[in-house]
Amino acid sequence: MWNLTTRKLAEQMNITCAAVPYGSDEFTLAGLTQAPSRLVDVPRVAESPVNFECKVTDIIQLKDHHGTVVPAWLVLGEVVAVHIKQYLLKDGIFDTFGANIVLRGGGPSAYAQIDPHTRFDMIRPA
């Protein structure tokens, strides 16, 4: 499951990063609401305007540049269902700027928000 983090949800998303005991309910911890999924057996974040239901296709243990395995994993998945709130569809196209998406900006605490003021357009060459 992947749930889009928006500026409105950023603080709650951050709460879910806390190191909590196994089995803790992160929905309750962050004050979020569970919504049922259609094709996977985990709940979606109801407050998130975009959710991807995913099924794991591969789990790969990572290696350093010498080929030595490290205690980190890459999890790959296939998106099997997509949920997008209707207000974010403009003529059938996802309104990236209207969603107020939050991105990691580097460092331990830096984030950025995508908004219409940072948009620019370029025509692809023929």
Secondary structure, 3 states (H helix, E strand, C coil): CEECCEHHHHHHHHHCCCCCCCCCCHHHHHCCCEECCCCCCCCEECCCCEEEEEEEEEEEEEECCCCCEEEEEEEEEEEEEEEECHHHEECCEECCHHHCEEEEEECCCEEEECCHHHCCCCCCCC
